[in-house]
Amino acid sequence: MKFVFALRAAISFGVGIFITFNQSHSAATGLFALGIFGIGFALFNGVGSVIWGNGIFSLENFPLTLAALLVGTAALLVPATDPEASALVFVYLVTGWGLIAGAFEMYLARRSGFATRFGKDSLISASLSLLVGLLFLAVPLDINSAVGFFGAYLVLSAVHLGISATTPSK
């Protein structure tokens, strides 16, 4: 489980830093970053869950892995010919990812118990994902702000997952 968190932190941090230091916060940049994040997340989460997951953990992560793969693939398949349509697709995909990932991680937190270590870590991850999903759903953002907020979400998520992965069990 700690290795899966470490892998998820690595992809989130890498893509978040890419967005942070990229001067262009356009829809094409956001869709590219979302595509790399989604496919990388699915790859790292899926492989990490199978290799280092114990028993049911790898099966429980399958829906989250599938959602990340679908969002990442959809983001890379969007043609960047119309910037307004690309911006709208980016906002919809990030909203969908945030709400789906947040709801599913909330389920995992509840299932393992909010008092357990994994439950607390999943609750924080769920809160961050739901927060970004609700932000994109409720607030009309221009594309520069939307890509920036997505990058901020990735960096915050990476820091949390990195801390979760490196903290000793007991």
Secondary structure by P-SEA (a helix, b strand, c coil): caaaaaaaaaaaaaaaaaaaacccccaaaaaaaaaaaaaaaaaaaaaaaaacccccccccaaaaaaaaaaaaaaaaacccccaaaaaaaaaaaaaaaaaaaaaaaaaaaaaaccccaaaaaaaaaaaaaaaaaaaaacccccaaaaaaaaaaaaaaaaaaaaaaaacccc
